[in-house]
Every structure is written in structure tokens, then in C-alpha cells.
Amino acid sequence: MNNNTIESLGYKQELKRALTVPDLVCYGLIFMVPIAPFGIYGTVASISQGMVALAYSIGLVGMVFTALSYWRMAEEFPISGSVYGYATKAISKPVGFMSGWAILLDYLLVPTLLYIVAATALAAIPGLSGVPIFVWLIAFILINTVINVIGIEWTNRFNWIMLVLEVIVFIIFCIAAIHYIVTTPGVSFTLKPIYDGDNFSMGIVMGAVSVCVLSFLGFDGISTLAEETKGGADSVGKGCVAAILVVGAFFIVQTYLAACVLPWHGEGTFTDVDAAFYEVAQLAGGAKVMVICAAATGFSWGIADCMVAQAAISRIIFSMARDRMLPKALAKVSPKYQTPYVSTIFIAVLSLVLTIGSVYLLPSAINAISVVINFGGLSAFIILNFTVIYYFWFKKKTGKVWKHLILPGIGFLIIAYIWTSLSSYALTLGIIWLCIGVVFYLVNTKVLHRDVNLELE
């Protein structure tokens, strides 16, 4: 067993250790959102031509292997920087920086997407459609920022409340959907959401997987809390794997039932692709169920999910700033609350600017932002799986074929295949982002002569 501690790795214990494994699982579930498919169901259903449950099943498999890789690295390096910290310690500083830069693309845009989805969901509720989007944005951002600055324990308490509410909404939809399927003539349980021989092609399905993996992004956020957990070095790994398995079951069940309620019959299946799930919910259980689902999406994405997303990205920025890879001010910790308050507030301001800009300047904002986010997350996951193989198999020469070669190798191949299925739009913007990262790193280290400082201050 590895004996590394945060102090032995060159850092101070500044953040408060307060979270247990169940708390980490709850955090991961809230980040991924058990009802996440509500917000992007129409897009995934359209791309997969109705095989939504299959797309989510394939995504789940790839994420499980990646979660195992997070487990391996979190045990070895119990620090907050997620894949940035792991690649830096296990391979090199340049690789670590580019890993962090890639996942920054994911985390910096996630709050933007979440706020837009939340506003879209709330606009579907009668009586709320006239509320200006900036009102929701300011309210959500203020609530999330205050709770995150006050402390991780407050964030954790709120997470548990929201998780219970989301599970209740999931149950309500499932009951309504099952009742509709068994009582409506011409509607039945079918295998088509899992496999439709008339429309199946690997290209179609993997194209949908490259979008639906958005729902899984967030379990990796658990690793950013490594310096705030108690219970041993393997707590993060246990939390990642458990959260992925639980949320995967939620995703597959709800998308399967939705596809049975309203079977795919071509491009005219949904009136509004962005609000497709709410059409399904209204068909299954009437206006009341639709309102419940829409409201749950709005508040779970806009508050609960954004809150944990803000917590995760603030800790990655904190870690990179602590290593002098970003401005040092972003590494400041509140003496009273023991939270990275400067990076938290920075993310709040950035989210407000990006969200308002996306809503008013970017057509089809939800789909456009989703695929770019997936580029960042999937790129980081590819590097993570490679890091496990490189560090344990080649560098430490552990000789553990299954644990340190085969499992991360499978994760690497699956995620890489999903990555190649991303749209040309996502690949182009993502590669441009990585090129900017290379320039930023070279300027930071060669011109400004800053480097990762691993000495205790």
C-alpha cells in the first residue's frame, strides 16, 4: 500500500477534512445528476435514432474503467488536483499541465451549460417563461457561491437534500411512465431503445455516446475533494466507482422508459428537441408530472449540480495556482471557512459572463457547449488511463497485469474510441484550446520562468 500523504508530496493540509465515502458518492451523484438525461434526452435520442438506453449503457462501461483508474491514482497521490495532479506527479509537469488544461475546458464550461439547461427547463413551466434568464443566472450563482465559500460541510448538507428530492422525482416519472406503458393501447415495453436492428450502426450509436457521456462527467469531481476526505487514501476511489454504478442504473432506466412512452419515429418525434423529455413526461403523466420534471431539472442543474461543479473547478484552479501554473492569488484559502474562496468567486464571475454570452450569441447553445465540454473531459480521461499504465506498469514495474495494464488499457481504448466519435466542431475547438494551453505553458515557464513549486512555504 502506498504511504504518500499530502505533506510527503510537498503540500500543506489547508482544506478541512470532513467528508466520508457516502458523502463522496452523494457529491458524485449530485454532480452527474440522477435525472441528467432529462436535459439532453432529445439530442441523444435524435442522434441514436431512439437507442438511448444503449448509448448510456456503452457510456457507463467506459466510465467504470476510468473510475477504476481514478481509484488507482487517488490511492497513490491523495491530492486535490484530479488528473492534473496525477499526471504531474506520475509523468511530468508539462503532461500534468496539459491534463489540467484539458479538463479545465470541461469544468469551465460545465456551469455555463448547466445554467442554460436549467433556464430552458424552467421556461417550459407555465407562468415562468416570462422571467428573464439573467434573473435565474444571478440567483443561482449567488446561492451557489455563498454556500461554497461558507464551507464544504454546507455544500455536503445541501447535496443530501437535493439528492433525496431528485430520487423522488425519478420515482414519480418511472411510476407515471410504467403506468402509461401498461395501460395505453399500442404502447409496450420494447427492446428498440436498447437495440433497433433497422437503424443500428456503430457510427450512429457512438455519435450518441459522445454526447451522452456529458451526463457522466462529474464523477471525476470526487477526486478534487481528496484533501477534504477522511477514511483513508482509497476513499476517493470507492466513491468514484460507487457513484458511477448507481447513476448509470438511473440513466438507463429512465431513458429506456422514456423511449417506450414515446418511441422514435424520425425527426418529427419531438416538437422541441431541447425540451423533449418534458414532452415525454407530459404524455406519461400529464401536466403535473411535466412540471415536476421540468422544475426538478431546473433546480437540480441550476443549483445542486452547479454548486458541486463550482466546488470542483475551484479546487482544480486552487491546485494549479498553488503550483504556480496559474496566478498565485487563486490559491488563497479562507482562514475562517478553510475553502479556496478566491477561485470560487472567480468561477462565479466567469460563469456569469460565459452564460450570458452563450445565450445571446451562440445558436443551439446546449448542443454546441455539450460537445466541447465532452472533448475536455474525454481528453483528460484518456491521459488518466495512460497515466496509470505508464506509472505503475512501466515506471514502478509493479507487474500487476490485470490491475495496472488490462483494466486501464480497456478504459483507454473505450474512451479513445468515444473521443474519435466527437463532432468535427468539438474536435476543432478542443484542439485550438490545447494549442492555447501549449502557448500558455511555454510563456509561463520559459518567458516568465515560473515552475511548479513543490516546496512547503
C-alpha positions as CSV (number, residue, x, y, z in Angstrom):
1,M,0.0,0.0,0.0
2,N,1.3,3.5,-0.9
3,N,2.3,5.6,2.1
4,N,2.1,9.0,0.4
5,T,0.5,11.9,2.3
6,I,-0.3,15.4,1.2
7,E,2.7,16.5,3.3
8,S,5.1,14.0,1.8
9,L,4.1,15.3,-1.6
10,G,5.2,18.8,-0.7
11,Y,1.9,20.5,0.3
12,K,0.2,21.8,3.4
13,Q,-3.1,20.5,4.7
14,E,-5.1,23.7,4.4
15,L,-8.6,22.4,3.5
16,K,-10.9,20.9,6.1
17,R,-11.3,17.1,6.1
18,A,-15.0,16.5,6.7
19,L,-16.3,14.0,4.0
20,T,-16.9,10.3,4.3
21,V,-17.3,7.8,1.4
22,P,-21.1,8.1,1.4
23,D,-20.7,11.9,1.2
24,L,-18.4,11.5,-1.8
25,V,-20.9,9.2,-3.5
26,C,-23.6,11.8,-2.8
27,Y,-21.4,14.5,-4.2
28,G,-20.7,12.5,-7.4
29,L,-24.4,11.7,-7.9
30,I,-25.3,15.4,-7.4
31,F,-22.6,16.4,-9.9
32,M,-23.8,13.9,-12.5
33,V,-27.4,14.4,-11.5
34,P,-29.5,11.2,-11.3
35,I,-32.1,12.9,-13.7
36,A,-29.4,14.4,-16.0
37,P,-30.9,12.8,-19.2
38,F,-34.0,15.0,-18.7
39,G,-31.9,17.9,-20.0
40,I,-30.3,16.4,-23.1
41,Y,-32.7,13.5,-23.9
42,G,-33.9,14.9,-27.2
43,T,-30.4,15.4,-28.6
44,V,-29.2,11.9,-27.6
45,A,-32.4,10.3,-28.9
46,S,-32.1,12.1,-32.2
47,I,-28.5,11.1,-32.8
48,S,-29.0,7.5,-31.7
49,Q,-32.3,7.2,-33.6
50,G,-34.1,6.1,-30.4
51,M,-31.4,3.8,-29.0
52,V,-30.9,6.0,-26.0
53,A,-30.6,3.2,-23.4
54,L,-27.9,1.6,-25.5
55,A,-25.9,4.8,-25.7
56,Y,-26.0,5.3,-22.0
57,S,-25.0,1.6,-21.4
58,I,-21.9,2.0,-23.5
59,G,-21.0,5.2,-21.8
60,L,-21.4,3.6,-18.4
61,V,-18.9,0.8,-19.4
62,G,-16.2,3.3,-20.4
63,M,-16.7,5.4,-17.3
64,V,-16.4,2.4,-14.9
65,F,-13.0,1.5,-16.2
66,T,-12.0,5.2,-16.0
67,A,-13.3,5.3,-12.4
68,L,-11.0,2.4,-11.5
69,S,-8.1,4.4,-12.9
70,Y,-9.1,7.3,-10.7
71,W,-9.1,4.9,-7.8
72,R,-5.5,3.7,-8.5
73,M,-4.2,7.3,-8.8
74,A,-6.1,8.7,-5.8
75,E,-4.6,6.0,-3.6
76,E,-1.1,6.8,-4.8
77,F,-1.4,10.6,-4.8
78,P,-4.1,11.9,-2.3
79,I,-4.2,15.5,-3.6
80,S,-6.9,17.8,-4.9
81,G,-5.8,18.4,-8.5
82,S,-7.5,15.4,-10.1
83,V,-5.9,14.3,-13.4
84,Y,-3.7,17.4,-13.3
85,G,-2.1,16.4,-10.1
86,Y,-1.8,12.7,-11.0
87,A,-0.2,13.3,-14.4
88,T,2.2,15.9,-12.9
89,K,3.4,13.5,-10.2
90,A,3.3,10.3,-12.3
91,I,4.7,11.5,-15.6
92,S,5.9,15.1,-15.8
93,K,5.0,18.7,-15.3
94,P,4.2,19.5,-18.9
95,V,1.9,16.5,-19.3
96,G,0.3,17.4,-16.0
97,F,-0.3,20.9,-17.1
98,M,-1.9,19.8,-20.4
99,S,-4.1,17.3,-18.5
100,G,-5.3,20.1,-16.2
101,W,-5.7,22.4,-19.2
102,A,-7.8,19.8,-21.0
103,I,-10.1,19.2,-18.0
104,L,-10.4,23.0,-17.4
105,L,-12.2,23.2,-20.8
106,D,-14.7,20.7,-19.3
107,Y,-15.1,22.4,-15.9
108,L,-15.0,26.0,-17.0
109,L,-17.9,25.4,-19.4
110,V,-19.9,23.0,-17.3
111,P,-21.6,25.7,-15.1
112,T,-22.4,27.6,-18.3
113,L,-24.2,24.6,-19.8
114,L,-26.0,23.8,-16.5
115,Y,-27.4,27.3,-16.1
116,I,-28.6,27.3,-19.7
117,V,-30.3,23.9,-19.3
118,A,-31.8,25.0,-16.0
119,A,-33.3,28.2,-17.6
120,T,-34.6,26.2,-20.6
121,A,-36.3,23.7,-18.2
122,L,-37.9,26.5,-16.1
123,A,-39.1,28.3,-19.2
124,A,-41.1,25.2,-20.0
125,I,-43.2,25.7,-16.9
126,P,-46.4,27.8,-17.4
127,G,-46.1,31.1,-15.7
128,L,-42.3,31.2,-15.6
129,S,-41.5,31.6,-19.3
130,G,-41.5,35.4,-19.0
131,V,-38.8,35.5,-16.3
132,P,-35.6,37.0,-17.9
133,I,-32.8,34.5,-18.0
134,F,-30.3,36.8,-16.2
135,V,-32.6,36.7,-13.1
136,W,-32.2,33.0,-12.9
137,L,-28.5,33.2,-13.5
138,I,-27.8,35.8,-10.8
139,A,-29.9,34.0,-8.3
140,F,-28.3,30.6,-9.0
141,I,-24.8,31.9,-9.0
142,L,-25.2,33.9,-5.7
143,I,-26.7,30.9,-3.9
144,N,-24.0,28.5,-5.1
145,T,-21.1,30.9,-4.4
146,V,-22.2,31.7,-0.9
147,I,-22.7,28.1,0.1
148,N,-19.4,27.0,-1.5
149,V,-17.5,29.8,0.3
150,I,-19.0,29.1,3.7
151,G,-17.6,25.6,3.5
152,I,-17.7,22.0,2.1
153,E,-19.8,20.8,5.0
154,W,-22.6,23.2,4.0
155,T,-22.3,22.1,0.4
156,N,-22.4,18.5,1.6
157,R,-25.6,19.0,3.6
158,F,-27.3,20.7,0.7
159,N,-26.2,17.8,-1.6
160,W,-28.0,15.2,0.5
161,I,-31.2,17.2,0.5
162,M,-31.1,17.7,-3.3
163,L,-30.3,14.0,-3.8
164,V,-33.4,12.9,-1.9
165,L,-35.5,15.2,-4.0
166,E,-34.1,14.1,-7.3
167,V,-34.6,10.4,-6.4
168,I,-38.3,11.2,-5.6
169,V,-38.7,12.9,-9.0
170,F,-37.1,9.9,-10.7
171,I,-39.5,7.6,-8.9
172,I,-42.5,9.8,-9.9
173,F,-41.5,9.7,-13.5
174,C,-40.9,6.0,-13.5
175,I,-44.3,5.2,-12.0
176,A,-46.1,7.5,-14.4
177,A,-44.2,6.0,-17.4
178,I,-44.8,2.4,-16.4
179,H,-48.5,3.1,-15.8
180,Y,-48.8,4.8,-19.2
181,I,-47.0,1.9,-21.0
182,V,-49.1,-0.9,-19.5
183,T,-52.4,0.9,-19.8
184,T,-52.1,2.6,-23.2
185,P,-53.1,0.6,-26.3
186,G,-50.4,0.3,-28.9
187,V,-47.6,1.2,-26.4
188,S,-45.5,-1.5,-24.8
189,F,-42.1,-2.4,-23.4
190,T,-39.7,-2.9,-26.3
191,L,-36.1,-3.7,-26.9
192,K,-35.7,-0.9,-29.5
193,P,-34.3,1.6,-27.0
194,I,-31.5,-1.0,-26.5
195,Y,-31.2,-2.3,-30.0
196,D,-33.1,-1.4,-33.1
197,G,-31.9,-3.6,-36.0
198,D,-33.5,-1.4,-38.6
199,N,-31.5,1.7,-37.6
200,F,-28.4,0.3,-35.8
201,S,-24.9,1.3,-36.9
202,M,-21.9,1.6,-34.6
203,G,-21.3,5.1,-36.0
204,I,-24.8,6.3,-35.1
205,V,-24.6,4.8,-31.6
206,M,-21.1,6.1,-30.8
207,G,-22.1,9.5,-32.0
208,A,-24.8,9.5,-29.4
209,V,-22.4,8.1,-26.8
210,S,-20.1,11.1,-27.5
211,V,-22.9,13.3,-26.4
212,C,-24.5,11.3,-23.6
213,V,-21.2,10.9,-21.7
214,L,-21.9,14.5,-20.7
215,S,-24.2,13.1,-18.1
216,F,-21.4,11.0,-16.6
217,L,-18.9,13.9,-16.4
218,G,-18.6,14.9,-12.8
219,F,-17.8,11.6,-11.1
220,D,-14.2,12.7,-11.5
221,G,-15.0,15.7,-9.5
222,I,-14.9,13.4,-6.5
223,S,-11.1,13.3,-6.9
224,T,-10.9,17.1,-6.4
225,L,-12.0,16.5,-2.8
226,A,-9.1,14.3,-1.9
227,E,-7.8,16.8,0.6
228,E,-11.2,17.2,2.3
229,T,-12.0,13.5,2.8
230,K,-11.4,11.2,5.8
231,G,-11.3,7.5,6.0
232,G,-8.1,6.6,4.1
233,A,-6.5,7.0,0.7
234,D,-8.9,4.7,-1.1
235,S,-12.0,6.7,-0.1
236,V,-11.9,8.7,-3.4
237,G,-11.7,5.5,-5.5
238,K,-14.5,3.8,-3.7
239,G,-16.7,6.9,-4.1
240,C,-15.9,7.2,-7.8
241,V,-16.8,3.6,-8.7
242,A,-19.9,3.5,-6.5
243,A,-21.3,6.8,-7.9
244,I,-20.8,5.7,-11.5
245,L,-22.6,2.4,-11.0
246,V,-25.5,3.9,-9.2
247,V,-26.0,6.8,-11.6
248,G,-25.6,4.5,-14.6
249,A,-28.6,2.5,-13.4
250,F,-30.6,5.7,-13.0
251,F,-29.8,6.8,-16.5
252,I,-30.5,3.5,-18.3
253,V,-33.9,3.0,-16.5
254,Q,-35.3,6.5,-17.2
255,T,-34.1,6.7,-20.8
256,Y,-35.5,3.2,-21.6
257,L,-38.9,4.1,-20.1
258,A,-39.0,7.4,-21.9
259,A,-38.2,5.7,-25.3
260,C,-41.0,3.3,-24.7
261,V,-43.5,6.0,-23.8
262,L,-42.7,8.0,-27.0
263,P,-41.0,5.6,-29.5
264,W,-38.6,7.2,-32.0
265,H,-40.2,7.6,-35.4
266,G,-37.9,10.1,-37.1
267,E,-37.0,13.7,-36.9
268,G,-40.6,14.8,-36.1
269,T,-40.8,12.8,-32.9
270,F,-40.3,15.8,-30.7
271,T,-41.8,19.3,-31.1
272,D,-38.7,20.8,-29.4
273,V,-35.5,18.7,-29.1
274,D,-34.2,20.7,-26.2
275,A,-37.4,20.1,-24.2
276,A,-38.1,16.6,-25.5
277,F,-38.1,14.9,-22.1
278,Y,-40.8,17.2,-20.9
279,E,-43.0,16.2,-23.8
280,V,-42.5,12.6,-22.8
281,A,-43.3,13.4,-19.1
282,Q,-46.5,15.2,-20.1
283,L,-47.5,12.3,-22.3
284,A,-46.8,9.8,-19.5
285,G,-48.3,11.6,-16.5
286,G,-50.0,14.9,-17.7
287,A,-49.1,18.5,-16.9
288,K,-48.3,17.8,-13.2
289,V,-45.6,15.3,-14.0
290,M,-44.2,17.5,-16.7
291,V,-44.0,20.5,-14.4
292,I,-42.3,18.3,-11.7
293,C,-39.7,17.0,-14.1
294,A,-39.0,20.5,-15.6
295,A,-38.8,22.1,-12.2
296,A,-36.5,19.3,-10.9
297,T,-34.2,19.7,-13.9
298,G,-34.1,23.5,-13.5
299,F,-33.2,23.5,-9.8
300,S,-31.0,20.3,-9.8
301,W,-28.9,21.6,-12.7
302,G,-29.1,25.3,-11.8
303,I,-28.3,24.9,-8.1
304,A,-27.2,21.5,-6.9
305,D,-25.2,20.5,-10.0
306,C,-23.7,23.9,-10.5
307,M,-22.8,24.1,-6.8
308,V,-20.7,20.9,-6.9
309,A,-19.3,21.9,-10.3
310,Q,-18.1,25.2,-8.9
311,A,-16.6,23.4,-5.9
312,A,-14.7,21.0,-8.2
313,I,-13.3,23.5,-10.7
314,S,-12.3,25.9,-7.9
315,R,-10.2,23.2,-6.4
316,I,-8.5,22.3,-9.7
317,I,-7.7,26.0,-10.1
318,F,-6.6,26.2,-6.5
319,S,-4.2,23.2,-7.1
320,M,-2.8,24.7,-10.3
321,A,-2.3,28.1,-8.7
322,R,-0.7,26.5,-5.7
323,D,1.8,25.0,-8.2
324,R,2.4,28.4,-9.8
325,M,0.7,27.3,-13.1
326,L,-2.0,30.0,-12.6
327,P,-1.9,33.3,-10.7
328,K,-1.0,32.7,-7.1
329,A,-4.0,34.7,-5.8
330,L,-6.3,31.9,-7.0
331,A,-4.7,29.6,-4.3
332,K,-5.8,31.7,-1.4
333,V,-7.7,29.8,1.3
334,S,-10.2,31.4,3.7
335,P,-8.8,31.3,7.3
336,K,-12.3,31.1,8.7
337,Y,-14.0,28.6,6.4
338,Q,-11.0,26.7,5.1
339,T,-12.2,26.9,1.5
340,P,-10.5,28.3,-1.7
341,Y,-12.6,31.4,-1.7
342,V,-10.8,33.4,-4.4
343,S,-11.0,30.7,-7.0
344,T,-14.6,30.1,-6.1
345,I,-15.6,33.7,-6.6
346,F,-13.5,33.8,-9.9
347,I,-15.6,30.9,-11.3
348,A,-18.8,32.6,-10.3
349,V,-17.9,35.8,-12.2
350,L,-16.6,33.8,-15.2
351,S,-19.8,31.6,-15.3
352,L,-22.0,34.7,-15.4
353,V,-20.1,36.2,-18.3
354,L,-19.9,32.9,-20.3
355,T,-23.6,32.1,-19.7
356,I,-25.0,35.4,-20.8
357,G,-22.7,35.5,-23.8
358,S,-23.6,32.0,-24.9
359,V,-27.4,32.6,-24.5
360,Y,-27.4,35.7,-26.6
361,L,-24.6,35.0,-29.1
362,L,-24.4,31.2,-29.7
363,P,-27.1,29.4,-31.7
364,S,-28.1,25.9,-30.3
365,A,-26.1,26.7,-27.2
366,I,-26.9,23.5,-25.3
367,N,-25.6,21.1,-28.1
368,A,-22.7,23.4,-29.0
369,I,-21.4,23.6,-25.5
370,S,-22.0,20.0,-24.7
371,V,-19.7,18.6,-27.3
372,V,-16.9,21.0,-26.4
373,I,-17.2,20.0,-22.8
374,N,-17.0,16.4,-23.7
375,F,-13.8,17.0,-25.6
376,G,-12.1,18.3,-22.4
377,G,-13.4,15.5,-20.2
378,L,-12.7,12.7,-22.6
379,S,-9.2,14.0,-23.4
380,A,-8.4,14.1,-19.6
381,F,-9.8,10.6,-19.2
382,I,-7.5,9.3,-22.0
383,I,-4.5,10.8,-20.3
384,L,-5.6,9.4,-16.9
385,N,-5.9,5.8,-18.1
386,F,-2.5,6.2,-19.9
387,T,-1.0,7.6,-16.7
388,V,-2.0,4.5,-14.7
389,I,-0.3,2.2,-17.2
390,Y,2.8,4.4,-17.5
391,Y,3.3,5.0,-13.8
392,F,2.5,1.6,-12.4
393,W,3.4,-0.8,-15.2
394,F,6.4,0.9,-16.8
395,K,7.8,3.3,-14.1
396,K,7.2,1.3,-10.9
397,K,7.2,-2.1,-12.6
398,T,4.5,-3.5,-10.3
399,G,3.9,-6.5,-12.6
400,K,0.2,-6.4,-11.8
401,V,-1.2,-7.2,-15.3
402,W,-4.9,-7.0,-14.5
403,K,-4.9,-4.0,-12.2
404,H,-2.3,-1.8,-13.8
405,L,-2.3,-2.8,-17.5
406,I,-5.5,-4.5,-18.7
407,L,-8.2,-2.5,-16.8
408,P,-6.7,0.9,-17.6
409,G,-5.9,-0.3,-21.1
410,I,-9.6,-1.1,-21.7
411,G,-10.6,2.2,-20.3
412,F,-8.1,4.0,-22.6
413,L,-9.4,2.2,-25.7
414,I,-13.1,2.8,-25.0
415,I,-12.7,6.4,-24.1
416,A,-10.4,7.0,-27.1
417,Y,-13.0,5.4,-29.4
418,I,-15.7,7.7,-28.0
419,W,-13.3,10.6,-28.4
420,T,-12.9,9.9,-32.1
421,S,-16.7,10.0,-32.5
422,L,-16.9,13.6,-31.4
423,S,-18.1,16.1,-34.0
424,S,-15.6,18.0,-36.1
425,Y,-16.8,21.2,-34.4
426,A,-15.8,19.8,-31.0
427,L,-12.5,18.4,-32.2
428,T,-11.6,21.7,-33.9
429,L,-12.4,23.9,-30.9
430,G,-10.8,21.4,-28.5
431,I,-7.6,21.2,-30.4
432,I,-7.4,25.0,-30.6
433,W,-7.9,25.1,-26.8
434,L,-5.0,22.6,-26.3
435,C,-2.8,24.8,-28.6
436,I,-3.6,27.8,-26.5
437,G,-2.6,25.7,-23.4
438,V,0.8,24.9,-25.0
439,V,1.5,28.6,-25.7
440,F,0.4,29.5,-22.1
441,Y,2.6,26.8,-20.6
442,L,5.7,27.9,-22.6
443,V,5.2,31.6,-21.8
444,N,4.6,30.7,-18.1
445,T,7.8,28.5,-17.8
446,K,10.2,29.8,-20.4
447,V,9.4,33.5,-20.5
448,L,8.1,34.2,-17.0
449,H,10.3,31.5,-15.6
450,R,7.5,30.1,-13.3
451,D,7.6,26.4,-12.5
452,V,5.8,24.0,-10.2
453,N,6.9,24.8,-6.7
454,L,6.7,21.7,-4.5
455,E,8.4,23.2,-1.5
456,L,6.5,23.9,1.7
457,E,6.0,27.5,2.3
